Amino acid sequence: MLYYLALWINNLYNPPGFGVFQYITFRSAAAAITSLLISFIIGPKVIKYLKNKQINEQNKPELIEVGNHSKKSGTPTMGGIIVLCSILVPTLLWGDVKNAYVLVIFFSTLWMGIVGFLDDYLKVVKKKPKGLIARWKLLGQVILGIAVGSVIFFAPQVFSDNFEKFKTLTTVPFAKNFNFDFSYFYIPVVIFIITATSNAVNLTDGLDGLAIGTVGIAFLALSIITYVTGNVIYSDYLNIIYLSGSGELTIFCASLIGASLGFLWFNSYPAQIFMGDTGSLALGTALGVLTILIKKELLLPIVGGIFFAETLSVILQVLYFKYTKRKYGAGRRLFLMAPLHHHFERKNIHESKIVTRFFIAAVMLAIITMTTFKIR
């Protein structure tokens, strides 16, 4: 909105300095600062409101004897409201709201934020232990996947002039001049990616600051990739897919980075508030949809390596338990506890140290992600 207002003022009156609004780099910086300010302004108010309404985290029986989890009961939850406001408002203010890339990721994030909110509301306010029934949550993810996949597959022209020839392709990491084509399986792949990433971030959200910090680091790397993908010169230099107009996604990434820093201020150990499914499902969805839009789906196991490892630990734990139960008559565990961060808690490592080490791993993965464009 501010973007169009600035363009109108510049075209009408041509005042000095207003031309800077046309640059993605300037608007991204403005979006990040705006996002951070929104977090700092509404954060304390939301925390106070949730405390007054006693919208608090409930003890999970399986975690009572793990780390400091017994002390977390009573901490306000549903803090994803802060995250969503801090992402979506700056995107509207500084982004090109007519841009199809921006519209798709904006409404995808909002949609799963609403699904997560319903889940949190049923858990915390209505006191239903399981919250939103799993199949309804899955239905929300599948509907979104079908919608995003269908727009890309059947109406690629809404994105840019050159998007159609890349619509079902994806960049293969470390491979030069080779893009993999999902072809007619594209929509099922989109459904799988959105479902997997939203649930993966949700699984990671188990320690103070862990999910929001690792998501912010991942999006820092992705912000560079989105900018390069939308720049004809840089994309040609790096020999990656150029998508006209996709650079506007950098503003969304910057908003999310600012929101991550702002929420981490309150969510770092000891947390004053938890994001709940309202935030984790929305952030995971944003991660998946962004990689889909810029044709970097196969980078997810690297840039989102923390979330990949957390999800894999749960899958392996379940499979190993079932296998040993069939073979030995009693199930055994591969990890002390899953997801992976709880395994380290069981080893009596303090959660702040676990989170810091996961942050370091996330930074390393972000660097590796960037190297995939040159080491080919």
Sequence and secondary structure as in RCSB ss.txt:
>XXXX:A:sequence
MLYYLALWINNLYNPPGFGVFQYITFRSAAAAITSLLISFIIGPKVIKYLKNKQINEQNKPELIEVGNHSKKSGT
PTMGGIIVLCSILVPTLLWGDVKNAYVLVIFFSTLWMGIVGFLDDYLKVVKKKPKGLIARWKLLGQVILGIAVGS
VIFFAPQVFSDNFEKFKTLTTVPFAKNFNFDFSYFYIPVVIFIITATSNAVNLTDGLDGLAIGTVGIAFLALSII
TYVTGNVIYSDYLNIIYLSGSGELTIFCASLIGASLGFLWFNSYPAQIFMGDTGSLALGTALGVLTILIKKELLL
PIVGGIFFAETLSVILQVLYFKYTKRKYGAGRRLFLMAPLHHHFERKNIHESKIVTRFFIAAVMLAIITMTTFKI
R
>XXXX:A:secstr
 HHHHHHHHHHHH  TTGGGGG HHHHHHHHHHHHHHHHHHHHHHHHHHHHHTT B    GGGTTSTTGGG TT 
B  THHHHHHHHHHHHHHHS TT HHHHHHHHHHHHHHHHHHHHHIIIIIS  TT S HHHHHHHHHHHHHHHHH
HHHH GGGT TTSGGGTTEEE TT TT EEE GGGHHHHHHHHHHHHHHHHHHHTTSTTHHHHHHHHHHHHHHHH
HHHHT HHHHHHHT    TTGGGHHHHHHHHHHHHHHHHHHHSSS S   HHHHHHHHHHHHHHHHHHTT GGGH
HHHTHHHHHHHHHHHHHHHHHHHHHHHHSS   SSSSSSHHHHHHHTT  HHHHHHHHHHHHHHHHHHHHHTTT 
 
